[in-house]
Amino acid sequence: MSEDDQAVMVRNLLADLPLAGAEESFSPILERRGLRIERIVSHGHATPADRPYQQAEDEWVMVVAGAARLWLDGTGEVELGRGDHLLIPSGLRHRVT
Amino acid sequence: MSEDDQAVMVRNLLADLPLAGAEESFSPILERRGLRIERIVSHGHATPADRPYQQAEDEWVMVVAGAARLWLDGTGEVELGRGDHLLIPSGLRHRVT
């Protein structure tokens, strides 16, 4: 990189949050081969019990602000606070509760 | 995944922090092909000006707690607070200031 290249841009994850009451919101941050980083915002959202998430990709999740409760097949319900992180293996059914 | 598989493990990024005054600390969280997630803890640490970091990989950084100041070649100094994130392209010289 030389001095002529574009300046590196700083953005904030906690800025421009969607309004409370909206659906769970997913915003892409970065995509690379084999990787997608996205911001997920939930406001008391719960996944319908009969329609759990189930993905072809591993999903590493960390709570940056607030708190959440997740149900994971084979584990049960877990409470997550700020800084808590976990890896949801591909194919594992899970829900925001 | 079946109910017999191992339960998913929750860990906390802000737990077990190294003592203040220690060197900048890097802890691996997850490794996959083309991806490494690590926790970086700095306590007023500054990278020596004549030995900037310069990596073969792109590095996406987000401040989860506290604040930091980085110098980036071609951009200059940026102040980062909680939630701020940026992509440091591979090869770009940068320092914690």
N, CA and C atoms of all chains as a GROMACS GRO file, in nm:
protein
  582
    1MET      N    1   0.086  -0.118   0.000
    1MET     CA    2   0.000   0.000   0.000
    1MET      C    3   0.090   0.124   0.000
    2SER      N    4   0.052   0.225  -0.073
    2SER     CA    5   0.126   0.351  -0.072
    2SER      C    6   0.041   0.459  -0.007
    3GLU      N    7   0.099   0.574   0.014
    3GLU     CA    8   0.027   0.686   0.074
    3GLU      C    9  -0.091   0.731  -0.013
    4ASP      N   10  -0.087   0.691  -0.141
    4ASP     CA   11  -0.192   0.736  -0.232
    4ASP      C   12  -0.319   0.652  -0.223
    5ASP      N   13  -0.308   0.538  -0.157
    5ASP     CA   14  -0.427   0.453  -0.149
    5ASP      C   15  -0.533   0.519  -0.063
    6GLN      N   16  -0.654   0.470  -0.078
    6GLN     CA   17  -0.765   0.525   0.000
    6GLN      C   18  -0.741   0.504   0.148
    7ALA      N   19  -0.784   0.603   0.225
    7ALA     CA   20  -0.771   0.591   0.370
    7ALA      C   21  -0.860   0.478   0.420
    8VAL      N   22  -0.814   0.416   0.527
    8VAL     CA   23  -0.892   0.310   0.593
    8VAL      C   24  -1.012   0.377   0.662
    9MET      N   25  -1.128   0.316   0.652
    9MET     CA   26  -1.253   0.373   0.703
    9MET      C   27  -1.292   0.305   0.835
   10VAL      N   28  -1.322   0.388   0.935
   10VAL     CA   29  -1.369   0.334   1.063
   10VAL      C   30  -1.522   0.346   1.067
   11ARG      N   31  -1.589   0.240   1.102
   11ARG     CA   32  -1.735   0.244   1.120
   11ARG      C   33  -1.767   0.192   1.261
   12ASN      N   34  -1.890   0.219   1.305
   12ASN     CA   35  -1.926   0.175   1.441
   12ASN      C   36  -2.043   0.077   1.437
   13LEU      N   37  -2.024  -0.035   1.504
   13LEU     CA   38  -2.125  -0.142   1.504
   13LEU      C   39  -2.253  -0.100   1.574
   14LEU      N   40  -2.241  -0.008   1.670
   14LEU     CA   41  -2.355   0.029   1.755
   14LEU      C   42  -2.428   0.152   1.701
   15ALA      N   43  -2.379   0.204   1.588
   15ALA     CA   44  -2.444   0.321   1.526
   15ALA      C   45  -2.554   0.274   1.432
   16ASP      N   46  -2.648   0.364   1.405
   16ASP     CA   47  -2.753   0.336   1.306
   16ASP      C   48  -2.827   0.207   1.336
   17LEU      N   49  -2.866   0.191   1.462
   17LEU     CA   50  -2.940   0.070   1.499
   17LEU      C   51  -3.084   0.080   1.448
   18PRO      N   52  -3.140  -0.031   1.403
   18PRO     CA   53  -3.280  -0.027   1.360
   18PRO      C   54  -3.372   0.001   1.479
   19LEU      N   55  -3.489   0.050   1.451
   19LEU     CA   56  -3.584   0.084   1.556
   19LEU      C   57  -3.628  -0.041   1.634
   20ALA      N   58  -3.655  -0.022   1.764
   20ALA     CA   59  -3.710  -0.130   1.844
   20ALA      C   60  -3.843  -0.173   1.782
   21GLY      N   61  -3.872  -0.300   1.794
   21GLY     CA   62  -3.999  -0.350   1.742
   21GLY      C   63  -3.988  -0.404   1.602
   22ALA      N   64  -3.880  -0.369   1.535
   22ALA     CA   65  -3.860  -0.422   1.400
   22ALA      C   66  -3.822  -0.570   1.408
   23GLU      N   67  -3.825  -0.637   1.298
   23GLU     CA   68  -3.779  -0.776   1.290
   23GLU      C   69  -3.630  -0.782   1.325
   24GLU      N   70  -3.582  -0.901   1.355
   24GLU     CA   71  -3.439  -0.921   1.372
   24GLU      C   72  -3.369  -0.872   1.243
   25SER      N   73  -3.260  -0.797   1.261
   25SER     CA   74  -3.199  -0.732   1.144
   25SER      C   75  -3.056  -0.782   1.122
   26PHE      N   76  -3.021  -0.812   0.999
   26PHE     CA   77  -2.889  -0.863   0.962
   26PHE      C   78  -2.823  -0.763   0.866
   27SER      N   79  -2.706  -0.711   0.903
   27SER     CA   80  -2.634  -0.617   0.816
   27SER      C   81  -2.497  -0.673   0.784
   28PRO      N   82  -2.465  -0.689   0.656
   28PRO     CA   83  -2.332  -0.740   0.621
   28PRO      C   84  -2.224  -0.638   0.653
   29ILE      N   85  -2.114  -0.686   0.706
   29ILE     CA   86  -2.000  -0.599   0.737
   29ILE      C   87  -1.883  -0.630   0.645
   30LEU      N   88  -1.856  -0.758   0.626
   30LEU     CA   89  -1.740  -0.798   0.544
   30LEU      C   90  -1.767  -0.936   0.487
   31GLU      N   91  -1.734  -0.955   0.359
   31GLU     CA   92  -1.746  -1.088   0.299
   31GLU      C   93  -1.615  -1.125   0.232
   32ARG      N   94  -1.573  -1.247   0.258
   32ARG     CA   95  -1.454  -1.303   0.196
   32ARG      C   96  -1.487  -1.449   0.164
   33ARG      N   97  -1.401  -1.513   0.087
   33ARG     CA   98  -1.424  -1.655   0.061
   33ARG      C   99  -1.425  -1.729   0.194
   34GLY      N  100  -1.533  -1.800   0.222
   34GLY     CA  101  -1.542  -1.880   0.344
   34GLY      C  102  -1.575  -1.800   0.469
   35LEU      N  103  -1.605  -1.672   0.454
   35LEU     CA  104  -1.628  -1.587   0.571
   35LEU      C  105  -1.734  -1.482   0.541
   36ARG      N  106  -1.824  -1.463   0.634
   36ARG     CA  107  -1.916  -1.350   0.626
   36ARG      C  108  -1.930  -1.296   0.768
   37ILE      N  109  -1.902  -1.166   0.784
   37ILE     CA  110  -1.921  -1.102   0.914
   37ILE      C  111  -2.047  -1.019   0.903
   38GLU      N  112  -2.140  -1.040   0.995
   38GLU     CA  113  -2.259  -0.956   0.992
   38GLU      C  114  -2.300  -0.914   1.132
   39ARG      N  115  -2.366  -0.798   1.136
   39ARG     CA  116  -2.424  -0.750   1.260
   39ARG      C  117  -2.567  -0.801   1.267
   40ILE      N  118  -2.604  -0.860   1.382
   40ILE     CA  119  -2.741  -0.904   1.404
   40ILE      C  120  -2.798  -0.821   1.518
   41VAL      N  121  -2.910  -0.755   1.492
   41VAL     CA  122  -2.976  -0.677   1.596
   41VAL      C  123  -3.112  -0.739   1.625
   42SER      N  124  -3.133  -0.775   1.753
   42SER     CA  125  -3.262  -0.829   1.798
   42SER      C  126  -3.317  -0.739   1.908
   43HIS      N  127  -3.444  -0.709   1.901
   43HIS     CA  128  -3.511  -0.633   2.009
   43HIS      C  129  -3.621  -0.722   2.065
   44GLY      N  130  -3.587  -0.810   2.157
   44GLY     CA  131  -3.690  -0.896   2.214
   44GLY      C  132  -3.751  -0.990   2.111
   45HIS      N  133  -3.677  -1.007   2.002
   45HIS     CA  134  -3.725  -1.096   1.896
   45HIS      C  135  -3.713  -1.242   1.940
   46ALA      N  136  -3.807  -1.327   1.902
   46ALA     CA  137  -3.796  -1.471   1.925
   46ALA      C  138  -3.825  -1.545   1.795
   47THR      N  139  -3.739  -1.643   1.765
   47THR     CA  140  -3.760  -1.726   1.646
   47THR      C  141  -3.879  -1.818   1.672
   48PRO      N  142  -3.974  -1.830   1.581
   48PRO     CA  143  -4.084  -1.924   1.602
   48PRO      C  144  -4.030  -2.065   1.630
   49ALA      N  145  -4.089  -2.132   1.731
   49ALA     CA  146  -4.038  -2.262   1.777
   49ALA      C  147  -4.037  -2.367   1.666
   50ASP      N  148  -4.131  -2.354   1.573
   50ASP     CA  149  -4.140  -2.454   1.467
   50ASP      C  150  -4.056  -2.416   1.344
   51ARG      N  151  -3.984  -2.302   1.353
   51ARG     CA  152  -3.898  -2.264   1.239
   51ARG      C  153  -3.761  -2.221   1.288
   52PRO      N  154  -3.688  -2.314   1.349
   52PRO     CA  155  -3.554  -2.279   1.399
   52PRO      C  156  -3.460  -2.245   1.282
   53TYR      N  157  -3.355  -2.171   1.314
   53TYR     CA  158  -3.248  -2.149   1.216
   53TYR      C  159  -3.170  -2.280   1.202
   54GLN      N  160  -3.122  -2.306   1.082
   54GLN     CA  161  -3.037  -2.422   1.057
   54GLN      C  162  -2.958  -2.389   0.931
   55GLN      N  163  -2.826  -2.376   0.943
   55GLN     CA  164  -2.746  -2.325   0.833
   55GLN      C  165  -2.640  -2.424   0.785
   56ALA      N  166  -2.600  -2.403   0.663
   56ALA     CA  167  -2.495  -2.487   0.604
   56ALA      C  168  -2.356  -2.446   0.654
   57GLU      N  169  -2.348  -2.328   0.717
   57GLU     CA  170  -2.217  -2.279   0.762
   57GLU      C  171  -2.207  -2.282   0.914
   58ASP      N  172  -2.085  -2.299   0.964
   58ASP     CA  173  -2.060  -2.274   1.106
   58ASP      C  174  -2.086  -2.125   1.132
   59GLU      N  175  -2.137  -2.096   1.251
   59GLU     CA  176  -2.165  -1.957   1.286
   59GLU      C  177  -2.102  -1.927   1.422
   60TRP      N  178  -2.007  -1.835   1.424
   60TRP     CA  179  -1.950  -1.790   1.551
   60TRP      C  180  -2.021  -1.660   1.589
   61VAL      N  181  -2.074  -1.657   1.709
   61VAL     CA  182  -2.156  -1.544   1.754
   61VAL      C  183  -2.095  -1.483   1.877
   62MET      N  184  -2.094  -1.350   1.886
   62MET     CA  185  -2.057  -1.284   2.011
   62MET      C  186  -2.156  -1.172   2.039
   63VAL      N  187  -2.195  -1.159   2.165
   63VAL     CA  188  -2.282  -1.049   2.207
   63VAL      C  189  -2.194  -0.927   2.236
   64VAL      N  190  -2.216  -0.820   2.160
   64VAL     CA  191  -2.136  -0.698   2.177
   64VAL      C  192  -2.205  -0.601   2.271
   65ALA      N  193  -2.338  -0.599   2.267
   65ALA     CA  194  -2.414  -0.512   2.357
   65ALA      C  195  -2.546  -0.581   2.389
   66GLY      N  196  -2.592  -0.561   2.513
   66GLY     CA  197  -2.719  -0.618   2.552
   66GLY      C  198  -2.706  -0.763   2.596
   67ALA      N  199  -2.812  -0.837   2.578
   67ALA     CA  200  -2.816  -0.976   2.623
   67ALA      C  201  -2.909  -1.054   2.532
   68ALA      N  202  -2.895  -1.184   2.535
   68ALA     CA  203  -2.979  -1.268   2.448
   68ALA      C  204  -2.996  -1.405   2.511
   69ARG      N  205  -3.099  -1.472   2.470
   69ARG     CA  206  -3.117  -1.611   2.510
   69ARG      C  207  -3.134  -1.692   2.382
   70LEU      N  208  -3.055  -1.800   2.374
   70LEU     CA  209  -3.060  -1.887   2.257
   70LEU      C  210  -3.098  -2.027   2.300
   71TRP      N  211  -3.173  -2.096   2.218
   71TRP     CA  212  -3.194  -2.240   2.237
   71TRP      C  213  -3.114  -2.312   2.129
   72LEU      N  214  -3.041  -2.414   2.173
   72LEU     CA  215  -2.956  -2.491   2.081
   72LEU      C  216  -2.991  -2.638   2.094
   73ASP      N  217  -3.012  -2.702   1.984
   73ASP     CA  218  -3.045  -2.844   1.984
   73ASP      C  219  -2.931  -2.922   2.053
   74GLY      N  220  -2.968  -3.003   2.151
   74GLY     CA  221  -2.868  -3.084   2.221
   74GLY      C  222  -2.806  -3.015   2.340
   75THR      N  223  -2.825  -2.886   2.352
   75THR     CA  224  -2.768  -2.809   2.463
   75THR      C  225  -2.879  -2.751   2.551
   76GLY      N  226  -2.986  -2.706   2.487
   76GLY     CA  227  -3.093  -2.639   2.560
   76GLY      C  228  -3.077  -2.488   2.552
   77GLU      N  229  -3.130  -2.419   2.652
   77GLU     CA  230  -3.130  -2.273   2.648
   77GLU      C  231  -3.003  -2.219   2.715
   78VAL      N  232  -2.943  -2.120   2.652
   78VAL     CA  233  -2.827  -2.054   2.713
   78VAL      C  234  -2.853  -1.904   2.719
   79GLU      N  235  -2.807  -1.844   2.829
   79GLU     CA  236  -2.819  -1.698   2.846
   79GLU      C  237  -2.687  -1.637   2.806
   80LEU      N  238  -2.692  -1.532   2.728
   80LEU     CA  239  -2.570  -1.468   2.681
   80LEU      C  240  -2.569  -1.322   2.723
   81GLY      N  241  -2.459  -1.279   2.782
   81GLY     CA  242  -2.440  -1.139   2.815
   81GLY      C  243  -2.328  -1.082   2.729
   82ARG      N  244  -2.295  -0.958   2.757
   82ARG     CA  245  -2.191  -0.888   2.679
   82ARG      C  246  -2.058  -0.963   2.685
   83GLY      N  247  -2.001  -0.986   2.571
   83GLY     CA  248  -1.872  -1.055   2.563
   83GLY      C  249  -1.884  -1.206   2.548
   84ASP      N  250  -2.004  -1.260   2.574
   84ASP     CA  251  -2.021  -1.405   2.559
   84ASP      C  252  -2.016  -1.443   2.411
   85HIS      N  253  -1.948  -1.552   2.384
   85HIS     CA  254  -1.940  -1.598   2.245
   85HIS      C  255  -1.948  -1.750   2.240
   86LEU      N  256  -1.993  -1.800   2.127
   86LEU     CA  257  -2.006  -1.945   2.109
   86LEU      C  258  -2.003  -1.977   1.961
   87LEU      N  259  -1.971  -2.101   1.931
   87LEU     CA  260  -1.969  -2.149   1.794
   87LEU      C  261  -2.090  -2.240   1.774
   88ILE      N  262  -2.175  -2.204   1.679
   88ILE     CA  263  -2.291  -2.286   1.645
   88ILE      C  264  -2.251  -2.367   1.522
   89PRO      N  265  -2.230  -2.499   1.540
   89PRO     CA  266  -2.183  -2.579   1.425
   89PRO      C  267  -2.287  -2.580   1.312
   90SER      N  268  -2.239  -2.596   1.191
   90SER     CA  269  -2.330  -2.604   1.076
   90SER      C  270  -2.431  -2.715   1.099
   91GLY      N  271  -2.553  -2.690   1.059
   91GLY     CA  272  -2.658  -2.792   1.069
   91GLY      C  273  -2.729  -2.797   1.203
   92LEU      N  274  -2.672  -2.733   1.303
   92LEU     CA  275  -2.734  -2.739   1.436
   92LEU      C  276  -2.856  -2.646   1.442
   93ARG      N  277  -2.969  -2.702   1.480
   93ARG     CA  278  -3.089  -2.620   1.489
   93ARG      C  279  -3.078  -2.529   1.612
   94HIS      N  280  -3.114  -2.403   1.594
   94HIS     CA  281  -3.106  -2.308   1.706
   94HIS      C  282  -3.211  -2.199   1.686
   95ARG      N  283  -3.247  -2.137   1.798
   95ARG     CA  284  -3.348  -2.032   1.794
   95ARG      C  285  -3.310  -1.922   1.893
   96VAL      N  286  -3.349  -1.800   1.860
   96VAL     CA  287  -3.344  -1.690   1.957
   96VAL      C  288  -3.471  -1.702   2.040
   97THR      N  289  -3.456  -1.711   2.173
   97THR     CA  290  -3.574  -1.727   2.258
   97THR      C  291  -3.601  -1.602   2.339
   98MET      N  292  -2.636  -3.291   1.346
   98MET     CA  293  -2.606  -3.302   1.489
   98MET      C  294  -2.722  -3.373   1.559
   99SER      N  295  -2.694  -3.460   1.652
   99SER     CA  296  -2.798  -3.527   1.730
   99SER      C  297  -2.788  -3.479   1.875
  100GLU      N  298  -2.886  -3.520   1.955
  100GLU     CA  299  -2.887  -3.483   2.096
  100GLU      C  300  -2.765  -3.539   2.170
  101ASP      N  301  -2.701  -3.639   2.109
  101ASP     CA  302  -2.588  -3.703   2.177
  101ASP      C  303  -2.458  -3.624   2.161
  102ASP      N  304  -2.458  -3.529   2.070
  102ASP     CA  305  -2.335  -3.455   2.050
  102ASP      C  306  -2.303  -3.369   2.172
  103GLN      N  307  -2.180  -3.327   2.178
  103GLN     CA  308  -2.137  -3.243   2.290
  103GLN      C  309  -2.214  -3.113   2.292
  104ALA      N  310  -2.244  -3.066   2.410
  104ALA     CA  311  -2.313  -2.938   2.424
  104ALA      C  312  -2.225  -2.825   2.372
  105VAL      N  313  -2.289  -2.724   2.319
  105VAL     CA  314  -2.217  -2.605   2.273
  105VAL      C  315  -2.167  -2.528   2.395
  106MET      N  316  -2.046  -2.479   2.388
  106MET     CA  317  -1.981  -2.414   2.502
  106MET      C  318  -1.983  -2.261   2.485
  107VAL      N  319  -2.027  -2.192   2.590
  107VAL     CA  320  -2.025  -2.045   2.588
  107VAL      C  321  -1.902  -1.997   2.665
  108ARG      N  322  -1.826  -1.908   2.606
  108ARG     CA  323  -1.712  -1.847   2.675
  108ARG      C  324  -1.729  -1.696   2.672
  109ASN      N  325  -1.653  -1.626   2.755
  109ASN     CA  326  -1.665  -1.480   2.759
  109ASN      C  327  -1.534  -1.412   2.722
  110LEU      N  328  -1.543  -1.319   2.628
  110LEU     CA  329  -1.425  -1.251   2.576
  110LEU      C  330  -1.359  -1.163   2.680
  111LEU      N  331  -1.441  -1.114   2.776
  111LEU     CA  332  -1.391  -1.016   2.874
  111LEU      C  333  -1.345  -1.083   3.002
  112ALA      N  334  -1.355  -1.216   3.007
  112ALA     CA  335  -1.310  -1.290   3.125
  112ALA      C  336  -1.162  -1.323   3.113
  113ASP      N  337  -1.099  -1.350   3.228
  113ASP     CA  338  -0.959  -1.392   3.229
  113ASP      C  339  -0.869  -1.297   3.152
  114LEU      N  340  -0.885  -1.169   3.179
  114LEU     CA  341  -0.799  -1.071   3.112
  114LEU      C  342  -0.659  -1.074   3.173
  115PRO      N  343  -0.558  -1.057   3.090
  115PRO     CA  344  -0.422  -1.051   3.144
  115PRO      C  345  -0.405  -0.927   3.231
  116LEU      N  346  -0.308  -0.932   3.318
  116LEU     CA  347  -0.283  -0.820   3.409
  116LEU      C  348  -0.240  -0.694   3.334
  117ALA      N  349  -0.279  -0.579   3.387
  117ALA     CA  350  -0.233  -0.453   3.331
  117ALA      C  351  -0.080  -0.450   3.336
  118GLY      N  352  -0.019  -0.386   3.239
  118GLY     CA  353   0.126  -0.374   3.240
  118GLY      C  354   0.194  -0.483   3.160
  119ALA      N  355   0.119  -0.588   3.132
  119ALA     CA  356   0.177  -0.695   3.051
  119ALA      C  357   0.188  -0.649   2.906
  120GLU      N  358   0.259  -0.723   2.827
  120GLU     CA  359   0.268  -0.697   2.684
  120GLU      C  360   0.129  -0.711   2.621
  121GLU      N  361   0.114  -0.660   2.500
  121GLU     CA  362  -0.009  -0.682   2.425
  121GLU      C  363  -0.028  -0.834   2.412
  122SER      N  364  -0.150  -0.881   2.437
  122SER     CA  365  -0.174  -1.026   2.445
  122SER      C  366  -0.270  -1.072   2.336
  123PHE      N  367  -0.236  -1.182   2.272
  123PHE     CA  368  -0.317  -1.238   2.163
  123PHE      C  369  -0.363  -1.377   2.203
  124SER      N  370  -0.494  -1.401   2.207
  124SER     CA  371  -0.548  -1.532   2.242
  124SER      C  372  -0.633  -1.585   2.127
  125PRO      N  373  -0.600  -1.703   2.076
  125PRO     CA  374  -0.679  -1.758   1.967
  125PRO      C  375  -0.818  -1.799   2.016
  126ILE      N  376  -0.920  -1.771   1.936
  126ILE     CA  377  -1.056  -1.810   1.970
  126ILE      C  378  -1.106  -1.917   1.875
  127LEU      N  379  -1.078  -1.899   1.747
  127LEU     CA  380  -1.129  -1.993   1.646
  127LEU      C  381  -1.038  -1.987   1.525
  128GLU      N  382  -1.005  -2.104   1.471
  128GLU     CA  383  -0.928  -2.107   1.347
  128GLU      C  384  -0.997  -2.195   1.244
  129ARG      N  385  -1.006  -2.144   1.123
  129ARG     CA  386  -1.063  -2.216   1.010
  129ARG      C  387  -0.976  -2.184   0.890
  130ARG      N  388  -0.996  -2.256   0.781
  130ARG     CA  389  -0.921  -2.224   0.662
  130ARG      C  390  -0.952  -2.080   0.621
  131GLY      N  391  -0.850  -1.997   0.611
  131GLY     CA  392  -0.870  -1.858   0.569
  131GLY      C  393  -0.920  -1.765   0.676
  132LEU      N  394  -0.929  -1.814   0.801
  132LEU     CA  395  -0.986  -1.732   0.908
  132LEU      C  396  -0.918  -1.761   1.040
  133ARG      N  397  -0.885  -1.657   1.112
  133ARG     CA  398  -0.841  -1.673   1.251
  133ARG      C  399  -0.907  -1.563   1.332
  134ILE      N  400  -0.979  -1.603   1.438
  134ILE     CA  401  -1.039  -1.504   1.527
  134ILE      C  402  -0.954  -1.502   1.652
  135GLU      N  403  -0.909  -1.384   1.693
  135GLU     CA  404  -0.833  -1.377   1.816
  135GLU      C  405  -0.872  -1.255   1.898
  136ARG      N  406  -0.854  -1.272   2.029
  136ARG     CA  407  -0.874  -1.160   2.120
  136ARG      C  408  -0.740  -1.090   2.138
  137ILE      N  409  -0.740  -0.959   2.124
  137ILE     CA  410  -0.618  -0.881   2.148
  137ILE      C  411  -0.645  -0.790   2.268
  138VAL      N  412  -0.560  -0.801   2.368
  138VAL     CA  413  -0.573  -0.715   2.486
  138VAL      C  414  -0.451  -0.625   2.494
  139SER      N  415  -0.478  -0.494   2.497
  139SER     CA  416  -0.371  -0.395   2.513
  139SER      C  417  -0.400  -0.311   2.637
  140HIS      N  418  -0.298  -0.287   2.717
  140HIS     CA  419  -0.312  -0.197   2.833
  140HIS      C  420  -0.215  -0.082   2.813
  141GLY      N  421  -0.256   0.019   2.737
  141GLY     CA  422  -0.166   0.132   2.716
  141GLY      C  423  -0.041   0.094   2.641
  142HIS      N  424  -0.049  -0.018   2.574
  142HIS     CA  425   0.064  -0.066   2.495
  142HIS      C  426   0.081   0.019   2.370
  143ALA      N  427   0.204   0.043   2.330
  143ALA     CA  428   0.230   0.110   2.201
  143ALA      C  429   0.334   0.030   2.123
  144THR      N  430   0.307   0.011   1.996
  144THR     CA  431   0.401  -0.060   1.908
  144THR      C  432   0.519   0.033   1.881
  145PRO      N  433   0.642  -0.016   1.894
  145PRO     CA  434   0.757   0.071   1.863
  145PRO      C  435   0.744   0.128   1.721
  146ALA      N  436   0.771   0.259   1.706
  146ALA     CA  437   0.750   0.328   1.578
  146ALA      C  438   0.831   0.267   1.465
  147ASP      N  439   0.946   0.209   1.499
  147ASP     CA  440   1.032   0.154   1.393
  147ASP      C  441   1.002   0.006   1.366
  148ARG      N  442   0.902  -0.048   1.437
  148ARG     CA  443   0.865  -0.189   1.413
  148ARG      C  444   0.714  -0.204   1.400
  149PRO      N  445   0.654  -0.142   1.300
  149PRO     CA  446   0.508  -0.152   1.282
  149PRO      C  447   0.467  -0.296   1.249
  150TYR      N  448   0.343  -0.326   1.277
  150TYR     CA  449   0.287  -0.454   1.231
  150TYR      C  450   0.269  -0.446   1.080
  151GLN      N  451   0.287  -0.559   1.014
  151GLN     CA  452   0.263  -0.568   0.870
  151GLN      C  453   0.239  -0.715   0.841
  152GLN      N  454   0.118  -0.750   0.798
  152GLN     CA  455   0.080  -0.891   0.788
  152GLN      C  456   0.044  -0.931   0.645
  153ALA      N  457   0.056  -1.061   0.622
  153ALA     CA  458   0.018  -1.116   0.492
  153ALA      C  459  -0.133  -1.130   0.479
  154GLU      N  460  -0.205  -1.119   0.591
  154GLU     CA  461  -0.350  -1.137   0.587
  154GLU      C  462  -0.423  -1.004   0.610
  155ASP      N  463  -0.542  -0.993   0.552
  155ASP     CA  464  -0.631  -0.884   0.590
  155ASP      C  465  -0.667  -0.904   0.737
  156GLU      N  466  -0.685  -0.792   0.809
  156GLU     CA  467  -0.721  -0.801   0.950
  156GLU      C  468  -0.841  -0.711   0.977
  157TRP      N  469  -0.952  -0.772   1.018
  157TRP     CA  470  -1.069  -0.694   1.056
  157TRP      C  471  -1.066  -0.682   1.207
  158VAL      N  472  -1.074  -0.560   1.257
  158VAL     CA  473  -1.059  -0.535   1.400
  158VAL      C  474  -1.184  -0.466   1.452
  159MET      N  475  -1.231  -0.505   1.570
  159MET     CA  476  -1.337  -0.430   1.637
  159MET      C  477  -1.302  -0.413   1.784
  160VAL      N  478  -1.326  -0.292   1.836
  160VAL     CA  479  -1.305  -0.266   1.978
  160VAL      C  480  -1.430  -0.310   2.053
  161VAL      N  481  -1.414  -0.409   2.143
  161VAL     CA  482  -1.528  -0.462   2.219
  161VAL      C  483  -1.539  -0.390   2.353
  162ALA      N  484  -1.428  -0.351   2.410
  162ALA     CA  485  -1.429  -0.279   2.538
  162ALA      C  486  -1.310  -0.184   2.539
  163GLY      N  487  -1.330  -0.067   2.600
  163GLY     CA  488  -1.220   0.028   2.612
  163GLY      C  489  -1.205   0.112   2.487
  164ALA      N  490  -1.084   0.156   2.464
  164ALA     CA  491  -1.056   0.245   2.352
  164ALA      C  492  -0.913   0.221   2.305
  165ALA      N  493  -0.884   0.263   2.184
  165ALA     CA  494  -0.750   0.242   2.130
  165ALA      C  495  -0.719   0.351   2.029
  166ARG      N  496  -0.593   0.371   2.006
  166ARG     CA  497  -0.550   0.461   1.900
  166ARG      C  498  -0.456   0.381   1.810
  167LEU      N  499  -0.484   0.386   1.680
  167LEU     CA  500  -0.401   0.315   1.583
  167LEU      C  501  -0.344   0.415   1.484
  168TRP      N  502  -0.223   0.387   1.439
  168TRP     CA  503  -0.168   0.460   1.326
  168TRP      C  504  -0.167   0.366   1.207
  169LEU      N  505  -0.215   0.417   1.093
  169LEU     CA  506  -0.222   0.336   0.972
  169LEU      C  507  -0.151   0.409   0.859
  170ASP      N  508  -0.066   0.340   0.791
  170ASP     CA  509   0.007   0.399   0.680
  170ASP      C  510  -0.093   0.453   0.577
  171GLY      N  511  -0.079   0.579   0.539
  171GLY     CA  512  -0.167   0.637   0.438
  171GLY      C  513  -0.293   0.700   0.495
  172THR      N  514  -0.322   0.669   0.620
  172THR     CA  515  -0.442   0.722   0.685
  172THR      C  516  -0.406   0.815   0.799
  173GLY      N  517  -0.301   0.777   0.873
  173GLY     CA  518  -0.264   0.853   0.992
  173GLY      C  519  -0.323   0.789   1.116
  174GLU      N  520  -0.343   0.870   1.220
  174GLU     CA  521  -0.388   0.816   1.348
  174GLU      C  522  -0.541   0.816   1.353
  175VAL      N  523  -0.597   0.708   1.402
  175VAL     CA  524  -0.742   0.702   1.422
  175VAL      C  525  -0.770   0.663   1.566
  176GLU      N  526  -0.875   0.724   1.622
  176GLU     CA  527  -0.919   0.692   1.758
  176GLU      C  528  -1.033   0.594   1.748
  177LEU      N  529  -1.029   0.492   1.828
  177LEU     CA  530  -1.132   0.389   1.823
  177LEU      C  531  -1.197   0.374   1.959
  178GLY      N  532  -1.329   0.378   1.961
  178GLY     CA  533  -1.404   0.351   2.084
  178GLY      C  534  -1.480   0.221   2.070
  179ARG      N  535  -1.560   0.192   2.170
  179ARG     CA  536  -1.636   0.066   2.173
  179ARG      C  537  -1.727   0.055   2.050
  180GLY      N  538  -1.719  -0.057   1.982
  180GLY     CA  539  -1.802  -0.080   1.865
  180GLY      C  540  -1.737  -0.036   1.734
  181ASP      N  541  -1.631   0.043   1.743
  181ASP     CA  542  -1.564   0.086   1.620
  181ASP      C  543  -1.492  -0.033   1.556
  182HIS      N  544  -1.503  -0.041   1.425
  182HIS     CA  545  -1.437  -0.150   1.354
  182HIS      C  546  -1.379  -0.099   1.223
  183LEU      N  547  -1.276  -0.167   1.176
  183LEU     CA  548  -1.211  -0.129   1.050
  183LEU      C  549  -1.140  -0.249   0.992
  184LEU      N  550  -1.116  -0.242   0.863
  184LEU     CA  551  -1.043  -0.348   0.794
  184LEU      C  552  -0.904  -0.296   0.762
  185ILE      N  553  -0.802  -0.366   0.813
  185ILE     CA  554  -0.664  -0.331   0.783
  185ILE      C  555  -0.618  -0.424   0.671
  186PRO      N  556  -0.602  -0.370   0.549
  186PRO     CA  557  -0.567  -0.458   0.436
  186PRO      C  558  -0.431  -0.524   0.457
  187SER      N  559  -0.414  -0.641   0.400
  187SER     CA  560  -0.286  -0.711   0.410
  187SER      C  561  -0.175  -0.620   0.360
  188GLY      N  562  -0.063  -0.625   0.426
  188GLY     CA  563   0.053  -0.549   0.383
  188GLY      C  564   0.059  -0.406   0.435
  189LEU      N  565  -0.053  -0.358   0.486
  189LEU     CA  566  -0.055  -0.218   0.533
  189LEU      C  567   0.016  -0.207   0.669
  190ARG      N  568   0.114  -0.119   0.675
  190ARG     CA  569   0.186  -0.099   0.802
  190ARG      C  570   0.094  -0.026   0.900
  191HIS      N  571   0.092  -0.075   1.023
  191HIS     CA  572   0.008  -0.012   1.125
  191HIS      C  573   0.070  -0.034   1.262
  192ARG      N  574   0.033   0.055   1.353
  192ARG     CA  575   0.086   0.048   1.489
  192ARG      C  576  -0.023   0.084   1.589
  193VAL      N  577  -0.016   0.026   1.707
  193VAL     CA  578  -0.095   0.071   1.821
  193VAL      C  579  -0.020   0.188   1.881
  194THR      N  580  -0.087   0.304   1.890
  194THR     CA  581  -0.017   0.421   1.944
  194THR      C  582  -0.069   0.455   2.083
   0.00000   0.00000   0.00000
